[in-house]
Amino acid sequence: MKIYSLLSSKLGKKYIYLSAVVGMFPWVSFGLNEYDTQPWFLILSLPIIVAALFQNKPEERSIFAFLAFSIFTILCIDVMYVGIPEVRPIAVYLSLGGAIILYSRFSQMDAEVRIRLLLFSNVVWISYALIQSLGLDNILPLVVSRTSDSRGVTSLATEPTFYALFNILEIAIIFKEKSQVQAKTKWSRICNLLIALSFIEIFFLSKSAMGILILFFIFLWYLFIRHQIIFLIALMFYVLGLDDTIVNALSSLEAETRPLQLAQDLIKDPSALLLVDQSINQRISSLYISYRASFDDFFVPHGSTIFQETSAGYFDSISWMTNPFENNLILSFIGSIVFEAGFISIFLFYFVFSKIFVNPGWRIRLFWLGAFVIVFSTAVPVGLPLVGYYVVAMGFRGANLASKPV
């Protein structure tokens, strides 16, 4: 039996569902290795990627073409610079493409099936986060966790930031899935519950400053799109000077958590936050250098092995960059794709934007476009399966920011 016929069978649909479940836990190692991102989803998604090659589905073939061109180009450049190809770009780009193709197949099933998956995932993630907060995670070590007392828990991610980013992507997917079910039904209420739980996880469990900052910028973007008057009043309030009572109250609190410390630094001197917080400085520097180097080199692909060398060349000319990079890891999804794949990345972004512009009404499209840029300018891993789920979910129609399309 041909592989694409097998995936269309009842057994094939169960295989797709199992793969989608595994994609919701990309960092879970079960204590088998010391790597951050695990290979389980990539292994399961390979038959789905191969099936896409032999099926006459233009959307899936376009993703396969992007993968083939990107991986081939990056490997050729890596060989040219270091003599041996890097395994990382093969793995992360195949995982991204596999997730897009898989969720495209998964989206052909009932929305209730996908919401059940999101419910199961959310319950597992928040349960393990609570176990970590009680200090019991040593009993069942599932991930390589990196955090500290001043930061939140990581749950089934490796860092609190990734835990928050995972929840932000999940909120967007759940919001779009909610548009696929009838309002005021059990499944609609479950979606509302999952969104509320995800916010709780970001603010009270992960306590990620980056996650909270992303939500803040998305909220500002929403106000700018839907409530310009409120946005302008808030802007004037900030420009003319924040209320002294609020400033003094926040500044007087003991900064026991990193988000609170950053909030205090932001109020004291917003422009200095870039210099005060090393993590934010590295992320902004990473994004800036990846864009600037790509622009300076006319969007010629750079591969995955020369970012550290490239950034060193810009270090002296960037006064606000505090430290040079110690590896080739680019702390931005968009920056990584643009720097490594160059002009080839336009095919992926065209695919993403075509999904976003399916939504009715220019305000809705503009909101999702801005939210995509805000979220994916940060250190979202390129090979994170949830990214592929997110891209496909953006093409679901029905969710509105207004009562009707505008």
Long-range contacts (C-beta under 8 A, 24 or more apart in sequence): 2-54, 3-47, 3-50, 3-51, 3-54, 4-51, 4-52, 4-54, 4-55, 7-47, 7-48, 7-51, 7-105, 13-109, 15-44, 15-47, 16-48, 16-102, 16-105, 16-106, 17-106, 17-109, 17-113, 17-117, 18-44, 19-44, 19-45, 19-48, 19-102, 20-102, 20-103, 20-106, 20-117, 20-389, 21-117, 21-120, 21-121, 23-99, 23-102, 23-385, 23-386, 23-388, 23-389, 24-117, 24-120, 24-121, 24-385, 24-386, 25-121, 25-124, 25-156, 26-381, 26-383, 26-384, 26-385, 26-386, 27-143, 27-144, 27-156, 27-157, 27-158, 27-162, 28-142, 28-143, 28-156, 29-142, 29-143, 29-144, 30-142, 31-141, 31-142, 34-144, 35-144, 36-144, 36-158, 37-91, 37-92, 37-95, 37-381, 37-383, 37-384, 39-91, 41-95, 41-98, 41-99, 41-385, 42-91, 42-94, 42-95, 42-98, 42-383, 45-94, 45-95, 45-98, 45-99, 45-101, 45-102, 45-385, 46-94, 46-98, 48-98, 48-101, 48-102, 48-105, 49-94, 49-97, 49-98, 49-101, 52-101, 59-104, 59-351, 60-101, 60-104, 62-347, 62-351, 63-97, 63-100, 63-101, 63-351, 64-97, 64-101, 65-347, 66-97, 66-344, 66-347, 66-348, 66-351, 67-93, 67-94, 67-96, 67-97, 69-344, 69-347, 70-340, 70-341, 70-344, 70-345, 70-348, 73-301, 73-303, 73-341, 73-342, 73-344, 74-301, 74-303, 74-304, 74-340, 74-341, 75-303, 76-303, 77-301, 77-302, 77-303, 77-305, 78-303, 78-304, 78-305, 80-303, 81-303, 81-305, 81-306, 82-305, 86-303, 86-304, 86-305, 88-304, 89-303, 89-304, 89-340, 91-383, 92-381, 92-382, 92-383, 93-382, 93-383, 94-383, 95-383, 95-384, 95-385, 95-388, 96-382, 96-383, 96-384, 96-387, 96-388, 97-388, 98-385, 98-388, 99-384, 99-385, 99-386, 99-387, 99-388, 99-389, 100-351, 100-388, 100-391, 100-392, 101-388, 102-385, 102-388, 103-388, 103-389, 103-391, 103-392, 103-393, 104-392, 106-392, 107-392, 107-393, 107-396, 111-177, 111-180, 111-181, 111-187, 112-181, 112-187, 114-177, 115-174, 115-177, 115-181, 115-187, 115-190, 115-191, 115-194, 118-170, 118-173, 118-174, 118-177, 118-194, 119-190, 119-194, 121-170, 122-170, 122-194, 122-197, 122-198, 124-156, 125-155, 125-156, 125-163, 125-166, 125-167, 125-201, 126-155, 126-197, 126-200, 126-201, 126-205, 128-155, 128-156, 129-153, 129-154, 129-155, 129-163, 129-201, 129-205, 129-206, 130-205, 133-205, 150-256, 150-257, 150-258, 150-261, 151-207, 151-208, 151-257, 151-258, 152-204, 152-205, 152-206, 152-207, 152-208, 152-257, 153-205, 153-206, 154-206, 155-201, 155-205, 155-206, 160-206, 160-207, 160-208, 160-211, 161-206, 161-208, 161-210, 161-211, 161-379, 162-381, 163-201, 163-205, 163-206, 163-208, 163-211, 164-201, 164-202, 164-206, 164-208, 164-210, 164-211, 164-212, 164-214, 165-208, 165-210, 165-211, 165-214, 165-375, 165-378, 165-379, 165-380, 166-384, 166-386, 167-198, 167-199, 167-201, 167-202, 167-206, 167-211, 168-198, 168-202, 168-211, 168-214, 168-215, 168-375, 169-375, 169-380, 169-384, 169-386, 169-387, 169-389, 169-390, 170-194, 170-198, 170-386, 171-195, 171-198, 171-199, 172-371, 172-375, 172-390, 172-393, 172-394, 173-386, 173-389, 173-390, 173-393, 174-198, 175-399, 176-393, 176-394, 176-396, 176-399, 177-393, 177-396, 178-399, 179-396, 179-397, 179-398, 179-399, 179-400, 180-396, 180-398, 207-257, 207-258, 207-259, 208-259, 209-258, 209-259, 209-262, 209-277, 209-279, 209-280, 210-279, 210-280, 210-283, 210-378, 210-379, 212-259, 213-262, 214-374, 214-375, 214-378, 217-374, 218-370, 218-371, 218-374, 218-375, 221-367, 221-370, 221-371, 221-374, 222-367, 222-401, 225-363, 225-366, 225-367, 225-370, 225-401, 226-363, 226-367, 226-401, 226-402, 242-267, 274-320, 275-320, 275-322, 278-322, 278-323, 281-320, 281-321, 281-322, 281-323, 282-323, 282-325, 282-331, 283-331, 283-332, 283-378, 283-379, 285-311, 285-318, 285-321, 285-325, 286-311, 286-325, 286-330, 286-331, 286-332, 286-335, 286-379, 287-331, 287-332, 287-334, 287-335, 287-377, 288-318, 289-314, 289-318, 289-335, 290-330, 290-332, 290-335, 290-336, 290-338, 290-339, 291-335, 291-338, 293-339, 294-338, 294-339, 294-342, 297-342, 299-338, 299-342, 299-343, 300-342, 300-343, 301-340, 301-341, 301-342, 301-343, 301-344, 302-339, 302-340, 302-342, 303-340, 304-328, 304-340, 307-339, 331-378, 331-379, 332-376, 332-377, 332-378, 332-379, 333-376, 333-377, 333-378, 333-379, 333-380, 333-381, 333-382, 333-387, 334-373, 334-376, 334-377, 335-377, 336-382, 337-382, 351-391, 352-391, 352-394, 354-395, 355-391, 355-392, 355-394, 355-395, 356-394, 356-395, 358-394, 358-395, 358-397, 359-394, 359-397, 359-399, 360-397, 360-400, 360-405, 361-400, 361-401, 361-402, 361-404, 361-405, 361-406, 362-406, 363-401, 363-402, 363-406, 364-399, 364-400, 364-401, 364-402, 364-405, 367-401, 368-394
